[in-house]
Amino acid sequence: MKVKFLKSAVDDFPPPVYPEVVFAGRSNVGKSSLINMVVGRNIARVSKEPGRTRMINYFLLEDKVYLVDVPGYGFAKVPKEERERWKSMMENYFKERKENIKMLFLLIDSVAGVQKLDEQMIEWLEFYGIPFTVVLTKTDKATQKEIAKTLKEVKRFVGEGAIVLSSAKEGRGKKEILSRILG
């Protein structure tokens, strides 16, 4: 699979010549790991420490779609001013690029379940009409009971077809995610 890192940006985004697929979710939910799994290479920087992704990172996949790795929301070991800067950066990104976003993958930890900030993100995406799919991450670490509980929570907000179960470690969900990116 052909993929290359383009740039990290705060507001100087690449020209909108390709549709964008965004990976969003709480800090440490596995956005960068999922991107790496999907493209089959370690191209996005991964860290166990929440809040490592501090800019909007662009990758070009197959010379036809931007993959966009955005900073996580929620807990991160950074000063409040930094979190406020991220919030402003994200609001500007979505306002400026909304029409170019083909799909947003909203990652939710299958063990932790749907958090208040995840609910707010779903409401926000629906309000702005941004198409999204919920990806339950880290299914390899979750029990069947935890997965079932999180699935039930997610189904309160979205239909069955808008959910993908994934594990970056095991490669679970790769085919479904790629078909939504390239389809």
C-alpha positions in Angstrom: 0.0 0.0 0.0 1.4 3.4 -1.0 1.4 5.9 1.8 3.5 8.9 2.7 3.6 11.4 5.5 2.9 14.9 4.1 3.0 17.3 7.0 2.0 18.3 10.5 -0.1 21.4 10.6 -1.9 23.8 13.0 -3.6 25.8 10.3 -1.5 25.5 7.1 -3.3 22.5 5.7 -2.4 20.9 2.4 -4.6 22.0 -0.6 -8.0 20.2 -0.5 -7.3 18.3 -3.7 -8.0 14.9 -2.2 -10.9 13.8 0.1 -10.0 13.6 3.8 -10.5 10.6 6.1 -10.1 11.7 9.7 -9.2 9.6 12.7 -10.6 11.2 15.9 -11.3 10.1 19.5 -10.2 10.4 23.1 -6.5 10.7 24.0 -4.8 7.3 23.9 -7.7 5.5 22.2 -5.4 4.2 19.4 -5.8 6.6 16.5 -2.1 6.4 15.4 -2.0 2.7 16.0 -5.1 2.2 13.9 -3.6 4.2 11.0 -0.5 2.2 11.1 -2.4 -1.1 11.1 -4.6 0.1 8.2 -1.7 1.1 5.9 0.5 -1.8 7.0 3.4 0.5 8.1 4.5 2.4 11.2 4.0 5.8 9.7 2.0 7.6 12.5 3.9 8.1 15.8 2.5 6.0 18.6 2.9 6.6 22.3 1.5 5.1 25.5 1.4 8.7 26.9 -1.9 10.5 26.3 -1.6 13.7 24.3 1.4 12.8 22.1 -0.3 13.9 18.9 -0.3 17.7 19.2 -0.8 18.8 15.6 -3.0 17.7 12.7 -1.0 15.1 10.8 -1.6 14.5 7.1 -0.7 11.3 5.2 -1.4 10.6 1.5 -2.8 7.1 0.8 -2.6 5.7 -2.8 -2.3 9.2 -4.2 -6.0 9.6 -3.8 -7.0 10.3 -0.2 -5.7 12.2 2.8 -5.6 10.3 6.1 -5.8 12.8 8.9 -4.6 12.0 12.4 -5.9 14.6 14.9 -5.1 15.2 18.6 -7.2 13.3 21.0 -9.8 15.0 23.3 -10.1 14.4 27.0 -7.3 13.5 29.4 -3.7 14.5 28.3 -0.7 15.4 30.5 -0.4 18.9 29.1 -1.1 22.4 30.5 -4.6 23.8 30.2 -3.4 26.4 27.7 -2.1 23.6 25.4 -5.5 21.9 25.6 -7.2 25.2 24.7 -4.9 25.7 21.8 -5.8 22.1 20.5 -9.5 22.9 20.9 -9.1 26.1 18.8 -7.0 24.2 16.2 -9.6 21.5 15.9 -12.5 23.9 15.6 -10.7 25.8 12.9 -9.8 22.5 11.1 -13.4 21.3 11.0 -14.8 24.7 10.0 -12.2 25.0 7.2 -12.2 21.4 5.9 -15.8 20.2 6.6 -16.7 20.0 2.9 -13.6 18.0 2.1 -14.1 15.3 4.8 -15.3 12.1 3.2 -15.4 10.1 6.4 -14.5 10.5 10.1 -13.6 7.4 12.1 -14.6 8.1 15.7 -12.6 5.7 17.8 -14.0 4.5 21.1 -12.1 2.2 23.5 -14.1 -1.1 23.7 -13.0 -1.6 27.3 -13.7 2.0 28.6 -16.9 2.3 26.6 -18.7 5.5 25.5 -17.6 8.5 27.6 -19.4 11.8 27.9 -16.9 13.5 25.5 -17.6 10.7 22.9 -21.3 11.5 23.2 -20.6 15.2 22.7 -18.5 14.4 19.6 -21.3 12.3 18.1 -23.8 15.1 18.6 -21.3 17.6 17.2 -20.7 15.4 14.1 -24.4 14.9 13.5 -25.1 18.6 14.0 -22.5 19.6 11.3 -23.4 16.7 9.0 -20.0 15.1 9.0 -20.3 11.4 7.9 -18.7 9.1 10.5 -18.2 5.5 11.5 -17.6 4.4 15.1 -14.6 2.2 15.5 -14.3 0.2 18.7 -10.6 -0.1 19.4 -8.6 -2.5 21.5 -11.0 -5.4 21.1 -8.1 -7.8 21.8 -7.9 -6.4 25.4 -11.7 -6.4 26.0 -13.8 -9.3 27.2 -16.9 -10.3 25.2 -19.0 -8.8 28.0 -17.2 -5.4 27.7 -17.5 -5.4 23.9 -21.2 -6.3 24.1 -21.8 -3.5 26.7 -19.9 -0.9 24.5 -21.7 -2.0 21.4 -25.0 -1.5 23.1 -24.0 2.0 24.3 -22.8 2.9 20.7 -26.0 1.6 19.1 -28.0 4.2 21.1 -26.4 6.8 18.9 -25.7 5.1 15.6 -27.0 2.2 13.5 -25.3 -1.2 13.3 -23.7 -0.5 9.9 -21.9 2.5 11.3 -19.7 0.4 13.7 -16.5 -1.5 13.1 -14.8 -3.7 15.7 -11.0 -3.3 15.5 -7.7 -4.4 17.0 -4.5 -2.7 15.7 -2.5 -5.5 17.4 -4.4 -8.3 15.6 -5.4 -6.5 12.4 -9.1 -6.8 13.1 -11.3 -4.4 11.1 -8.6 -3.5 8.6 -10.6 -4.7 5.5 -13.8 -2.9 6.6 -11.9 0.3 7.4 -10.0 0.2 4.1 -13.2 -0.4 2.1 -14.7 2.8 3.7 -11.5 4.8 3.0 -11.0 3.7 -0.6 -14.6 2.9 -1.6 
